[in-house]
């Protein structure tokens, strides 16, 4: 049965016309899969699905994502990022050597907390990926997480002394007191799509939700892997944010609240 797959020209160029045609015909594509972006289930027979090809120095893996989460693309990663990640991606390997493992796409870790700025508490989300983020289509071992966000309108911070400006088009989806997603503008002015989506809606504290309803916005802070860590208390989280800002490793924006 044909699958509702998107295979971009760059993915087709890497895997070849024959393999791409087999995917589109449903011969080699899975029916169900876990989206490599939001990690929730998808089905290639029922919804548009993107093919995402991760390529390392000697390793490649074909993974699948909801079309609303990621476009079909080739993502360059380092071999170091691939090791030990065989269980993290459901997909078909491509031209693998037997002793190689398949890559892991970095997962965005999200922590909620209240942050005191200019004497007032603001609801905040702190985002830190589990691995370096490579720019699609590039090679090398650099981390482009912050440059990519700055290009989207996030502001670099050197200290947490003022509320960052509002980033229009982005929003934080809160429903029935739970955090569901961070939304970004859709392509060509289309409907917003999930930049990050909770595998299961995350419970937030009463204080956090009250602050979000008061300000009608949420502050989103982002830092590269290894900058913040999982802090058990809000005072420790603030200390980590201050340190990351002082080291030039923090960007932020205020995102309008969607929902209640």
Buried (B, 14 or more C-beta within 10 A) or exposed (E): EEBBBBBBEEBBEBBEEEBBEBBBEBEBBBEEBBBBBBBBEBBBBEEEBBBBBBBBEEBBBBBBBBBBBBBBBBBBBBBEBBBEBBEBBBBBBBBBEEEBBBBBBBBBBBBBBBBEBEEEBBBBBBBBBBBBBBBBEEEEEEBBBBBBBBEBBBBBBEEBEEBBEEBEBBBBBBEEBBBBBBBBBEEEEEEBBBBBBBEEBBEBBEEBBBBBEEBEBBBBBBBBBBBBBEBEEBEBBBEBBBBBBEEEBBBBBBBBBBBE
